[in-house]
Amino acid sequence: MEATEIRRTVELEDHHWWYRERRAILARELRRLRRYGPPGRALDIGAAGGGNTRVLVRHGWDALVADYSELAVELARERGLKAIHADARELPLPDDAFDLVCAFDVLEHIEEDGRAAAEIVRVLRPGGTALITVPCDMALWSAHDVASGHVRRYTRPTLRALLAGQGLVLDRMWSWNVLLRPVVARHRKSSSGSDVMELPYLVNLGLRGVITAERYLPVRSLPGVSLIVRAHRPAHG
């Protein structure tokens, strides 16, 4: 992610509808994990300024940011987070070190996404959980993807094959940003850059209402704009 995108993310993520709802999804997953034991060590790969990492910390996790951008690491540390400069394809971290690894909108930036997926598995302890999000469907490819530094968008089969091929067991995969997909598809046909921008208050509030409604509707199996995966590293083998 370019420095301008990182700065824009940090400026917007506290109130922008998309980032707020993604943090809400993470918080729900953390509450689910709490049923199986207390929080442990978490790694947030490609965390930019650490907006999601702060959710991990609030839920009791001992969280570490790992980002390729030195600016992102600096911004995370300014927020009081532990952070290291790291390449997702070769993490400077020991095997079996984390109970949870998050990679939110990371893999699509990496040509060798298999290497990054293998590193997620390597640093996860046996039985540990991975939470991964990616943009989906090359039919939605646009100037937004180019501006964001994306290499690809995924389908359910390609994402499943990538993660399973590196040894992760997929517990659940679902679509996100389903209700707004028609709007996104139409907008991106004429877009000239990133969608990450400041929005008028009422527009942001309206979009937030729509994306929040997805929590209560049976739409997660339908095509969306993003895919979310919860997976784990097998405890044995």
C-alpha positions in Angstrom: 0.0 0.0 0.0 1.4 3.4 -1.0 2.1 6.0 1.7 -0.8 8.2 0.5 -3.2 5.3 0.8 -1.9 4.5 4.3 -2.3 8.1 5.5 -5.8 8.3 4.0 -6.7 5.1 5.7 -5.6 6.3 9.1 -7.4 9.6 8.6 -10.7 7.9 7.7 -10.9 4.6 9.4 -12.3 5.8 12.7 -15.5 7.1 11.1 -15.7 5.7 7.6 -18.6 3.2 7.2 -16.5 0.5 5.5 -13.7 0.4 8.2 -16.2 0.7 11.0 -18.1 -2.4 9.9 -15.0 -4.4 9.3 -13.9 -3.7 12.9 -17.4 -4.8 14.0 -16.9 -8.1 12.1 -13.5 -8.6 13.8 -15.0 -7.8 17.2 -17.8 -10.4 16.7 -15.2 -13.0 15.7 -13.1 -12.2 18.8 -16.2 -12.7 21.0 -16.8 -16.1 19.4 -13.1 -17.1 20.0 -13.5 -16.1 23.7 -15.9 -19.1 24.1 -13.0 -21.4 23.5 -10.4 -19.8 25.8 -8.8 -16.6 26.9 -7.2 -14.2 24.5 -3.6 -14.9 23.6 -1.0 -13.6 21.2 -2.2 -12.1 17.9 -0.4 -10.9 14.8 -2.0 -8.3 12.5 -0.3 -8.5 9.1 -0.6 -5.5 6.9 -2.3 -3.5 9.6 -1.5 0.0 8.2 -2.0 2.3 11.1 -3.4 -0.4 13.4 -7.1 0.3 13.4 -8.0 -3.3 13.6 -5.1 -4.0 16.0 -6.7 -1.6 18.5 -9.8 -3.9 18.4 -7.6 -6.8 19.3 -6.0 -5.0 22.2 -9.4 -3.9 23.5 -10.5 -7.5 23.6 -7.5 -8.5 25.6 -5.1 -9.8 23.0 -1.4 -9.3 23.1 -1.2 -7.9 19.6 1.6 -7.2 17.2 1.5 -5.2 13.9 3.6 -6.5 11.1 3.7 -4.2 8.0 5.9 -3.8 5.0 5.5 0.0 5.1 7.8 1.8 7.6 5.3 4.6 7.7 2.6 2.2 8.8 4.8 0.9 11.5 5.6 4.4 12.7 1.9 5.4 12.7 1.0 2.2 14.7 3.7 2.9 17.2 2.4 6.5 17.6 -0.9 4.9 18.6 0.8 2.9 21.3 0.9 -0.4 19.4 3.7 -2.9 19.2 4.8 -2.9 15.5 7.6 -4.3 13.4 8.6 -3.8 9.8 8.1 -7.1 8.0 7.5 -8.7 4.6 4.4 -11.0 4.7 6.3 -13.5 2.5 9.1 -13.9 5.0 8.0 -12.9 8.5 10.9 -12.4 11.0 9.0 -14.3 13.6 9.3 -17.8 15.1 7.2 -20.8 14.3 4.0 -21.5 16.2 4.2 -18.1 17.9 0.6 -16.8 17.7 -2.9 -18.0 18.7 -4.5 -15.7 16.1 -3.3 -14.2 12.8 -5.3 -11.5 11.0 -4.6 -10.6 7.4 -7.2 -8.1 6.3 -7.0 -7.0 2.7 -3.4 -8.1 2.4 -3.1 -11.1 0.1 -4.4 -9.3 -3.0 -1.4 -7.0 -2.8 1.2 -9.8 -3.1 2.3 -11.5 -6.3 3.5 -14.6 -4.3 0.3 -14.9 -2.2 1.1 -18.5 -1.6 4.3 -17.6 0.3 2.3 -15.2 2.4 -0.3 -17.8 3.2 2.4 -20.3 4.1 3.9 -17.8 6.5 0.5 -17.3 8.2 0.4 -21.1 8.8 4.0 -21.2 10.0 3.6 -18.6 12.7 0.2 -19.9 13.9 0.4 -22.4 16.7 -1.3 -25.7 16.0 -5.0 -25.2 16.6 -4.6 -21.4 16.1 -7.1 -19.3 14.1 -6.6 -17.2 11.0 -9.0 -14.4 10.0 -8.5 -13.2 6.4 -10.3 -10.8 4.1 -9.8 -10.2 0.4 -11.6 -8.3 -2.4 -13.5 -10.7 -4.6 -14.5 -11.1 -8.3 -12.3 -9.8 -11.2 -15.6 -8.6 -12.7 -15.3 -5.7 -10.2 -11.7 -4.9 -11.2 -11.3 -1.2 -11.7 -9.1 1.9 -11.3 -9.7 1.5 -7.5 -7.8 -1.8 -7.6 -4.9 -0.2 -9.5 -4.8 2.8 -7.2 -4.9 0.5 -4.2 -2.0 -1.7 -5.4 -4.0 -4.8 -5.9 -2.6 -7.7 -8.0 -5.9 -9.7 -8.2 -9.4 -10.2 -6.8 -10.4 -13.6 -5.6 -13.2 -16.1 -6.1 -14.3 -18.5 -3.5 -12.6 -21.4 -5.3 -9.3 -19.6 -5.8 -9.2 -18.4 -2.2 -10.1 -21.8 -0.8 -7.4 -23.4 -3.0 -4.8 -20.9 -1.9 -5.4 -21.4 1.8 -6.0 -25.1 1.9 -3.0 -25.6 -0.3 -0.8 -24.2 2.4 -2.4 -26.3 5.2 -5.2 -24.2 6.6 -8.5 -25.8 7.3 -11.4 -23.4 6.4 -14.1 -23.2 9.0 -16.2 -20.7 7.2 -16.1 -18.4 4.2 -18.7 -15.7 3.6 -19.4 -12.7 1.4 -19.4 -9.2 2.8 -20.6 -5.9 1.3 -23.3 -7.8 -0.6 -26.2 -5.3 -0.6 -24.0 -2.5 -2.0 -22.4 -4.7 -4.7 -24.6 -3.3 -7.5 -23.8 0.3 -6.5 -20.1 -0.5 -6.3 -20.1 -2.3 -9.7 -21.8 0.7 -11.3 -19.6 3.3 -9.6 -16.4 1.5 -10.5 -17.1 1.4 -14.2 -16.5 5.1 -14.3 -14.1 5.5 -11.4 -10.6 7.0 -11.9 -9.0 6.1 -8.6 -9.4 4.7 -5.1 -12.8 4.6 -3.4 -11.2 5.4 -0.1 -12.3 9.1 0.4 -14.0 11.4 2.8 -17.8 11.3 2.3 -20.6 13.7 3.3 -21.9 12.9 6.7 -25.4 11.8 5.5 -23.9 9.6 2.7 -21.6 7.9 5.1 -24.4 7.4 7.6 -26.7 5.9 4.9 -24.0 3.5 3.7 -23.3 2.5 7.3 -26.9 1.7 7.8 -27.0 -0.5 4.7 -23.8 -2.4 5.6 -25.0 -2.9 9.2 -28.2 -4.5 7.9 -26.2 -7.3 6.4 -25.6 -8.6 10.0 -29.3 -9.6 10.1 -30.0 -10.8 6.6 -29.3 -14.2 4.9 -27.0 -12.7 2.2 -23.6 -14.1 3.1 -23.7 -16.8 0.5 -24.5 -14.3 -2.3 -21.9 -12.4 -4.4 -20.4 -9.5 -2.5 -17.5 -7.1 -2.9 -15.3 -8.9 -0.3 -14.7 -12.4 1.0 -14.0 -13.3 4.7 -12.5 -16.5 5.9 -12.1 -18.0 9.3 -9.7 -20.9 9.3 -7.4 -22.8 11.6 -4.1 -24.6 11.5 -4.7 -28.3 12.3 -3.7 -29.3 15.8 -1.9 -32.4 14.5 -0.1 -33.3 11.3 
